Amino acid sequence: RGYGINYIIEPKRIKFGAEGKTGDVGKGTNLDQFGATLRQCLLELKVICEQSNEIPVGDSSRL
């Protein structure tokens, strides 16, 4: 059971990958909750990166 988060740092972007490992379903691993929390964290990180690089927040050309 557990989660894995990997990332690659490039000059102008950070790429993330995430995986969930469920050996025993129903015994503490909640991938839906993990996914929602991870998504919110990454969106907040995106805003911080945009602000620090003076990129208009919400510029979807960088998605």
C-alpha positions as CSV (number, residue, x, y, z in Angstrom):
1,R,0.0,0.0,0.0
2,G,1.1,3.5,-0.6
3,Y,1.7,6.3,-3.0
4,G,4.6,7.3,-5.2
5,I,5.3,10.8,-6.6
6,N,8.1,11.3,-9.1
7,Y,9.2,14.6,-10.7
8,I,11.6,15.8,-13.4
9,I,12.9,19.4,-13.2
10,E,13.5,21.1,-16.5
11,P,14.6,24.7,-17.2
12,K,11.0,26.0,-17.6
13,R,8.8,23.3,-16.2
14,I,8.4,20.6,-13.6
15,K,6.9,17.3,-14.7
16,F,5.1,15.2,-12.1
17,G,4.0,11.6,-12.1
18,A,2.0,9.9,-9.4
19,E,1.1,6.3,-8.7
20,G,-1.0,4.5,-6.1
21,K,-0.2,1.0,-4.9
22,T,-3.1,-0.9,-3.5
23,G,-2.2,-4.3,-2.2
24,D,-5.1,-4.6,0.3
25,V,-8.1,-2.6,-1.0
26,G,-10.1,-1.1,1.9
27,K,-7.2,-1.1,4.4
28,G,-6.2,2.5,4.5
29,T,-5.2,3.5,0.9
30,N,-7.7,6.0,-0.5
31,L,-6.5,6.8,-4.1
32,D,-9.5,9.0,-4.8
33,Q,-8.7,11.3,-1.8
34,F,-5.0,11.2,-2.7
35,G,-5.7,12.2,-6.3
36,A,-7.9,15.1,-5.3
37,T,-5.4,16.4,-2.7
38,L,-2.5,16.0,-5.1
39,R,-4.4,17.9,-7.8
40,Q,-5.2,20.8,-5.4
41,C,-1.5,21.0,-4.3
42,L,-0.3,21.0,-7.8
43,L,-2.7,23.8,-8.8
44,E,-1.5,25.9,-5.8
45,L,2.1,25.2,-6.8
46,K,1.3,26.3,-10.4
47,V,-0.1,29.7,-9.1
48,I,3.0,30.2,-7.0
49,C,5.3,29.5,-10.0
50,E,3.3,31.8,-12.2
51,Q,3.4,34.6,-9.7
52,S,7.2,34.3,-9.1
53,N,7.8,34.4,-12.8
54,E,5.4,37.2,-13.5
55,I,3.2,35.0,-15.7
56,P,-0.5,35.9,-15.7
57,V,-2.3,33.5,-13.3
58,G,-4.5,31.1,-15.2
59,D,-2.6,31.4,-18.6
60,S,-3.7,28.0,-20.0
61,S,-1.0,28.1,-22.7
62,R,1.3,26.5,-20.2
63,L,-0.9,23.5,-19.2
